[in-house]
Amino acid sequence: MDKLNKKEYKKYVKEKVPKPTYARNIFWAFIVGGLICTLGQVITNWFSHMGASEKIAGSATSITLIFLGALLTGIGVYDKISKKAGAGAAVPITGFANSIVAPAMEFRREGLIFGVAAKMFIIAGPVLVYGIGTSVVVGLIYLLLTKGL
Amino acid sequence: MENKRMGKRTIKLVNSPSIINTATIVGPKEGDGPLREYFDIILEDDLWEQESWEKCEKKMQEEAIRLVLTKANLTENEIDYLFSGDLLNQIISSAYAARQISIPFFGLYGACSTMSESLSLGAMLIDGGFANNIICSTSSHFSTAERQYRFPLEYGSQRPFSSQWTVTGCGASLLSSSGEGPYINYVTTGKVIDPGINDVNNMGAAMAPAAVDTIMQHFKDTGFNPDDYDMILTGDLGAVGKSVLLDIMDSQGYDLSKVYDDCGMKIFDNLRQDVHAGASGCGCSASVFNGYIYSELKSRNIDKLLLVSTGALHSSTSTLQGETIPGIAHAVSISNFKN
């Protein structure tokens, strides 16, 4: 075993591993992701119908979906939806809520400061850092292109 | 002094210690699996009235040790050493369980190979005359392992098909210098083998070469071949690792297909219980060996067994730093007949 060719072994193992069920995953991601977005549209329409401006209705929809994602995580349902839907449940804003609430719940036993607060962003942290970082860079480029030059 | 070494890495025990009793405690999912009737205690939930999963795992170890003492009609004072280990950082389940129990304690970390590692060391100590009674105990817990190695439980993610399910379980064996068997006759110690796998969702493939290495060395050192065993049982290679092991052994001229099995493929009904490539964790070989296999040895359905618990010696830090996963496997040869 000391003489094992790592490159060849890796290649051989790759063939042993069952392939992910791409077609089924894509199908469910499309259905569930689509349903979440449709729900978002329904909520937006309702807020608009109640007299909210387009901007307010959009923000209120995000808040409602985040609440729903957090609630479903709290009662232990969201991970089951995600198991089936994959990216369909991870990409919408509800998935973002799930990625923050799940660690917050998990690390409750380690205390409110070093548990909940410190660990809350272990999954969402990179999204926030690079999301906000990118928006700053894009904003600067936009500023330079439109105003600065 | 009598030399007990055989070949390169095997020890032939002259005063073969007897495994006089065992105890197992498993979680609800394991209790729903095909081996349910062989476990002593099946938990109704994975907290067992504790505040955290870590505390539950600690309680599992403590209670398994107490249970094996009760079953063997012995007290803590009559045990010379406790060898135990688990998967958590600083092996807290074992250390905190040992805190509750007044037995001199050696903490072990061999990842999921800890069951046969503890049996190896315990058997050698008894054979050498350094102890009369030793308890070897190992545990793992799905929820404590998930949060340490992977994601929070409620986080929605899809597990790849090569991934395995960490067993919530604990097994304890009581070794004694006297007893009616089954006996530990040979110990072959594993070397760390790193086949260059870096996918933490494919630990079976990372550990299989280490298991092959130890099993082949055992055959070379002792002169045994696969037919000398009723069963050769690895710890937690799962579906992928099991198939890899059979392939490599076959290419080396050993046909293991008739006698080989893997604890990780026995404890769950992989399809119905949706565990993908099978089970893993220290508690996997601990609960399968101390539950089902011990009962089979006792009822003479199996007379000669090679137990090869397999471990992946990585951590979440080494994975993030781009390290590959080193594997290890320790073999103990157990028989109803003394050497």
Chai-1 contact restraints between the chains, C-beta under 6 A:
chainA,res_idxA,chainB,res_idxB,connection_type,confidence,min_distance_angstrom,max_distance_angstrom,comment,restraint_id
A,M1,B,I193,contact,1.0,0.0,6.0,A-B,restraint_1
A,M1,B,P209,contact,1.0,0.0,6.0,A-B,restraint_2
A,M1,B,V212,contact,1.0,0.0,6.0,A-B,restraint_3
A,M1,B,D213,contact,1.0,0.0,6.0,A-B,restraint_4
A,L4,B,P195,contact,1.0,0.0,6.0,A-B,restraint_5
A,L4,B,P209,contact,1.0,0.0,6.0,A-B,restraint_6
A,K6,B,G196,contact,1.0,0.0,6.0,A-B,restraint_7
A,Y9,B,P195,contact,1.0,0.0,6.0,A-B,restraint_8
A,K10,B,G196,contact,1.0,0.0,6.0,A-B,restraint_9
A,V13,B,A205,contact,1.0,0.0,6.0,A-B,restraint_10
A,K16,B,V240,contact,1.0,0.0,6.0,A-B,restraint_11
A,K16,B,S243,contact,1.0,0.0,6.0,A-B,restraint_12
A,V17,B,S162,contact,1.0,0.0,6.0,A-B,restraint_13
A,V17,B,V240,contact,1.0,0.0,6.0,A-B,restraint_14
A,P18,B,F161,contact,1.0,0.0,6.0,A-B,restraint_15
A,T73,B,E154,contact,1.0,0.0,6.0,A-B,restraint_16
A,Y78,B,G156,contact,1.0,0.0,6.0,A-B,restraint_17
A,D79,B,E154,contact,1.0,0.0,6.0,A-B,restraint_18
A,D79,B,G156,contact,1.0,0.0,6.0,A-B,restraint_19
A,S82,B,G156,contact,1.0,0.0,6.0,A-B,restraint_20
A,G86,B,Q158,contact,1.0,0.0,6.0,A-B,restraint_21
A,A89,B,G156,contact,1.0,0.0,6.0,A-B,restraint_22
A,N98,B,G156,contact,1.0,0.0,6.0,A-B,restraint_23
A,A102,B,P152,contact,1.0,0.0,6.0,A-B,restraint_24
A,A102,B,E154,contact,1.0,0.0,6.0,A-B,restraint_25
A,A102,B,Y155,contact,1.0,0.0,6.0,A-B,restraint_26
A,P103,B,P152,contact,1.0,0.0,6.0,A-B,restraint_27
A,M105,B,E154,contact,1.0,0.0,6.0,A-B,restraint_28
A,E106,B,R147,contact,1.0,0.0,6.0,A-B,restraint_29
A,E106,B,P152,contact,1.0,0.0,6.0,A-B,restraint_30
A,R109,B,S52,contact,1.0,0.0,6.0,A-B,restraint_31
